[in-house]
Amino acid sequence: MHRQDNLLFHQAKVTGVDFANKKVMATGVDPIPYDYLVIGLGAIVNFYGTKGAQENAFPLYTLRDAVRLKDHIFKTLEAVDKDPALIDDGALTFCIVGGGPTGVETAGAMAELLHAVAEIDYPNLPIKERAQILLFEHSPHLLGPFKPKLQDYAKKSLKN
Ligand SMILES: Cc1cc2nc3c(=O)[nH]c(=O)nc-3n(C[C@H](O)[C@H](O)[C@H](O)COP(=O)(O)OP(=O)(O)OC[C@H]3O[C@@H](n4cnc5c(N)ncnc54)[C@H](O)[C@@H]3O)c2cc1C
């Protein structure tokens, strides 16, 4: 953005907006006056009131979430490798809630991880026979806002 001579960047946390006086308050800088204000603060995880989800699920929104999930999956595979009885408790069953883009992508990535990586790295684990990926979606179709052709394609690809 160097060629934009009317643009300023601040690394700062916005703590408030004075709408009456059209000023943005941020840490470490003086209040910033504005004519028009665009707010693009992103989204946070929504558990839709599902009981236990916040305490027990692994949300996937930030890089930190992704690393935490990856660590959990590999720790689980390590644990099952040492103690195959854990499979009967569901240790090779991976549940993904939400059949939107993130859930569909995660289900596909999980399948790749299990079959292209884990089957080779853990040759003693019965991944082909026992591993399951369960994708839950409460509406009738995956990828709600997409065209039916793409919804069907995603479903068929995941089933394969
Ligand atoms: C797992 C996953 C996979 C995805 N894959 C894709 C994909 O393949 N293709 C695609 O198009 N989209 C994908 N998305 C969606 C895409 O990431 C989001 O739609 C997009 O990032 C939204 O952009 P945004 O600018 O609204 O919010 P964000 O990208 O969340 O940006 C908001 C920014 O605001 C900052 N902020 C928040 N509060 C404050 C504050 N008080 N003061 C200052 N700064 C603040 C945050 O630090 C952040 O940098 C994916 C999302 C997820 C979770």
The ligand as a MOL file (V3000), in Angstrom:
LIG
                    3D

  0  0  0     0  0            999 V3000
M  V30 BEGIN CTAB
M  V30 COUNTS 53 58 0 0 0
M  V30 BEGIN ATOM
M  V30 1 C -10.7420 -23.1250 9.0240 0
M  V30 2 C -11.1750 -22.0340 8.0700 0
M  V30 3 C -10.8980 -22.1870 6.7220 0
M  V30 4 C -11.2750 -21.1950 5.8300 0
M  V30 5 N -10.9870 -21.3760 4.5120 0
M  V30 6 C -11.3230 -20.4230 3.6340 0
M  V30 7 C -11.0130 -20.5720 2.2400 0
M  V30 8 O -10.4220 -21.5720 1.8350 0
M  V30 9 N -11.3970 -19.5880 1.3880 0
M  V30 10 C -12.0610 -18.4600 1.8290 0
M  V30 11 O -12.3790 -17.5980 1.0100 0
M  V30 12 N -12.3750 -18.2950 3.1470 0
M  V30 13 C -12.0120 -19.2450 4.0490 0
M  V30 14 N -12.3410 -19.0740 5.3570 0
M  V30 15 C -13.1110 -17.8950 5.7740 0
M  V30 16 C -12.2430 -16.6570 5.8550 0
M  V30 17 O -11.1040 -16.9140 6.6590 0
M  V30 18 C -13.0650 -15.5560 6.4840 0
M  V30 19 O -14.2730 -15.4130 5.7800 0
M  V30 20 C -12.3100 -14.2330 6.4240 0
M  V30 21 O -11.0870 -14.3680 7.1200 0
M  V30 22 C -13.1350 -13.1560 7.0630 0
M  V30 23 O -12.3830 -11.9670 6.9320 0
M  V30 24 P -12.6030 -10.7640 7.9010 0
M  V30 25 O -11.6790 -9.6890 7.4730 0
M  V30 26 O -14.0650 -10.4500 7.9890 0
M  V30 27 O -12.2060 -11.3040 9.3690 0
M  V30 28 P -10.8090 -11.8580 9.9070 0
M  V30 29 O -10.0010 -12.5000 8.8730 0
M  V30 30 O -11.1650 -12.6210 11.1380 0
M  V30 31 O -10.0420 -10.5040 10.3220 0
M  V30 32 C -10.4630 -9.7030 11.4470 0
M  V30 33 C -9.2290 -8.9930 11.9830 0
M  V30 34 O -9.6580 -8.0500 12.9670 0
M  V30 35 C -8.7210 -8.0580 14.0410 0
M  V30 36 N -9.3800 -7.5140 15.2320 0
M  V30 37 C -10.3850 -8.0760 15.9690 0
M  V30 38 N -10.7370 -7.2640 17.0040 0
M  V30 39 C -9.9510 -6.1650 16.9250 0
M  V30 40 C -9.8250 -4.9420 17.6910 0
M  V30 41 N -10.5960 -4.6830 18.7660 0
M  V30 42 N -8.8900 -4.0310 17.3140 0
M  V30 43 C -8.1020 -4.2530 16.2040 0
M  V30 44 N -8.1720 -5.3620 15.4470 0
M  V30 45 C -9.0860 -6.3120 15.7870 0
M  V30 46 C -8.3090 -9.5120 14.1820 0
M  V30 47 O -7.0680 -9.6150 14.8550 0
M  V30 48 C -8.2400 -9.9290 12.7000 0
M  V30 49 O -6.9420 -9.7300 12.1800 0
M  V30 50 C -11.9510 -20.0280 6.2870 0
M  V30 51 C -12.2160 -19.8640 7.6470 0
M  V30 52 C -11.8340 -20.8590 8.5320 0
M  V30 53 C -12.1270 -20.6710 9.9990 0
M  V30 END ATOM
M  V30 BEGIN BOND
M  V30 1 1 1 2
M  V30 2 1 2 3
M  V30 3 2 2 52
M  V30 4 2 3 4
M  V30 5 1 4 5
M  V30 6 1 4 50
M  V30 7 2 5 6
M  V30 8 1 6 7
M  V30 9 1 6 13
M  V30 10 2 7 8
M  V30 11 1 7 9
M  V30 12 1 9 10
M  V30 13 2 10 11
M  V30 14 1 10 12
M  V30 15 2 12 13
M  V30 16 1 13 14
M  V30 17 1 14 15
M  V30 18 1 14 50
M  V30 19 1 15 16
M  V30 20 1 16 17
M  V30 21 1 16 18
M  V30 22 1 18 19
M  V30 23 1 18 20
M  V30 24 1 20 21
M  V30 25 1 20 22
M  V30 26 1 22 23
M  V30 27 1 23 24
M  V30 28 2 24 25
M  V30 29 1 24 26
M  V30 30 1 24 27
M  V30 31 1 27 28
M  V30 32 2 28 29
M  V30 33 1 28 30
M  V30 34 1 28 31
M  V30 35 1 31 32
M  V30 36 1 32 33
M  V30 37 1 33 34
M  V30 38 1 33 48
M  V30 39 1 34 35
M  V30 40 1 35 36
M  V30 41 1 35 46
M  V30 42 1 36 37
M  V30 43 1 36 45
M  V30 44 2 37 38
M  V30 45 1 38 39
M  V30 46 1 39 40
M  V30 47 2 39 45
M  V30 48 1 40 41
M  V30 49 2 40 42
M  V30 50 1 42 43
M  V30 51 2 43 44
M  V30 52 1 44 45
M  V30 53 1 46 47
M  V30 54 1 46 48
M  V30 55 1 48 49
M  V30 56 2 50 51
M  V30 57 1 51 52
M  V30 58 1 52 53
M  V30 END BOND
M  V30 END CTAB
M  END
